[in-house]
């Protein structure tokens, strides 16, 4: 219930200002405006049409994160699993690189001791 109420409040706050700004802009469209007033209106336009749309979209994640203990645990587990898999991939890449370097060094040593062996290989 807390999550639902929080989502409704955030949705209301992030969307109610857009029509209010549109009405204000329509009413004051014929009025002369100073540079300061134009700057404030440009900022409000940016805030209403750009910023609050993204706040509304991403707020759901943060509401769930703050309100739900099980969601926090799942997020923590997901992040830990991603971190561990990234470490394992890095270790595998490092291990593979070490193995490939060792094989290359062994091949170079073999060719140094037996130079004729490589020229008579069958394909």
PyMOL commands that set and color helices and strands:
alter all, ss='L'
color gray80, all
select helices_A, chain A and resi 2-27+35-67+69-113+115-119
alter helices_A, ss='H'
color red, helices_A
deselect
rebuild
show_as cartoon
